[in-house]
Amino acid sequence: MAKKLTDKVTWVGKVDWELKKFHGEEYSTQKGSSYNSYLIRDKKTVLIDTVWQPFDKEFVSRLKQEIDLKEIDYIIANHGEIDHSGALTELLREIPNTPVYCTVKGAQILKGHYHEDWNFVTVKTGDTLDIGENKLIFIEAPMLHWPDSMFTYMTGENILFSNDAFGQHFATESLYNDKIDNGELYAEALKYYANILTPFSALVIKKIQEILKFNLPVDLICPSHGIIWKDNPLQIVEQYMKWADAYQENQITIIYDTMWNATRKMAEAIAAGIREADKSITVKIFNSSKEDKNDVITEIFCSKAILIGSPTVNNGYLHSLGGLLEMVKGLKFKKKSAAAFGSYGWSGEAVKQLNEELNKCGFQVIDEGHRALWVPDEEELTQCREYGKKFVESL
């Protein structure tokens, strides 16, 4: 169902309540998501973005109920990824010559996805489109989070259509941030930033500073996923500036996998030692084979330090940690400390290997880690607690 945001702007997107995995299996979406598309009616009619490809026919059918498709003068493709552009093929079958405004990279990516030579009009930062009483101003945002990404700002209505920036994978019937639980909202916004935008944090800061120089009034921030920021919309911009600045809380996260609970016992003892050394530190423990990987990465993002633990199996560490560390490597976390620990029976290489991987991930590895032979007894658990204390002191 279409929902009016202002006299001139209507939300015509799709709420996907059933979505549980996104980007293939890369991102968990326990709370679903939405694909936000916006219809602007001024003297000219503009559609900003579409929806994910599985909903293309539904989207076009519902759009026909809202407007005669032939009345659409322009389409804005802020980003070519298929969750944004997926209905373009279906839509442009109906209105084939409609101009599609995008960046140069956007045109390349859309051609690469759909192999169609649509009526592309390429734009760059500062270019404008006069639509009647208002104008659209285009702002390139490369690598936030694809090379083609851009924002579109609507004058008069003071709306920033921010594409993937400031969004969340969060399905809700309530369009606005002041109509939902803000704890849930910020948890999803944080997870979204940590898992998608972290590698581009330096660019996030630079782009926000660039936009602020335009001194544009902002009454609504309309992202491509999740809620619309209406109540104090710039609050999420301020939060992004904090998250982008090597964010960390007073938290240490311990992540482990285990075969016969020896490494689990080590993890719990190390956590106890950390708490004894500094009761102000939040300590969280996760079994990497059982927890949602994106939730664990969000906790790493919030941490000033992490500890990774695995038994040695076949001269290496358990595969759940390998997959997690590969994801972490790509996210390029900054200014975080780390070390490894684990149990072993005869060869014991896992701790050294994990430290090497932590180095590759950009963590400051503070020591050689801690190993325990077989299942730790009380004496060894005491040593683990002492290791936890020393780890805190090293920070």
Steps between C-alpha positions, in 0.01 A plus 500: 500500500633843404550749785519876466802664663419854386260656251752429226678182613354150543668180622431223248742235625466145629520369859656153501394337826638156409857596406746319728819506293635772273795532259469127444573358845733782601266712713233382744173690508298354787272804495446497125558810290340745261587623153412867498392662177374858484263669255525878462216694341592858408452652155715204402454153646805312628551148632800450730624139502288185477499173699674163514459289188270227648237770554532670160159405360324575827675837515399603149144379555465705820666801337234487226234532769670817622579668167480458124854379427516722193484801732844412642743747344825385664639205694783554748725198562700595807667158498511207258495210747211266427314569825461860376479462122335159476170623356654723232477238225132437569428872530688605188316244292197721563672838459815415299630845413477653848833665596689317776718739700806344665875542534738392225584191706129447555437476127786251466370285785139506382614395152707226661202371697224522245679524161263773386596830339238713671474878464773575753570857609820511706546758774766614745506686830330838473297420190133590534171395347222760490167326568276806543465669837797299626835377379692178549869534583725200440788413736738220405589269788746249349569191713215573739481217442542438122695705243177631345319611817351849517258706708219714363386813685160659437481875558183651645404173669852484652526124452826306470449172314811337643497158335681241718638758743305543825288190431427178684366157410183543703145415394232718658161643412602824670696705250657747743764482772273661760238226459709197594717370783822700472702231676411255224555766236849591613596135550414434134665825382818407690501146358451646151791741539731244662446231237466709183652846533794451739762453223405840361504695826756754380279567198192527723662780700621678186161477326304621803735794539458578130121491522497719812691766305197534271310615811181340369203485738390141562147419615502133394773245432354229278733198468450199276444255786313531826342803662498865398672745734241768576545589868835682524618335177861612539538284811597206280754717316660591834500133599668403172779747574560322831483152350736599219769624740658164601201441726538303821333464835647376828440143389704184444346225290612138527425275203577129501415164353548175687489121452480356853449823698865549594526826306158607630625459858805707414280774352285518811803507731669775295175699513492461879857630521410804289207581728717463809756737354250769398134479596417795273577298185212330322602145408304298244561138399388333177536151355573570134343172385166583661461877486390718211818622331369849432400544864848392606658746255280777644638419845857504364424843351397623847805352675837650581651151503413141416626153589466210255516139618515160332635152570761372257337260254692347209782746561265799477201676653129428464334613178231720659776737611660491158180621335448768762856630473471518121195725543680709763804541275287665234349745747838660586433583865730767645672548837395172660719262699483121494656170601428128462461206734413132478540146618703230328600137529830458317589754229336825619541730195155663516587787734798612293295472180214701649739774607637512146146538365421772753807687376374471144165637616671815626478435873784587735594153629627564850666169591555138390170394648426224748492123449378219726588131461191277483207594722597776747503400868457746786863602488479572128171687540671719758770572240227589250351747748845648552541525124172692484630743762826550313312554176309789657823648640658488155223721363 
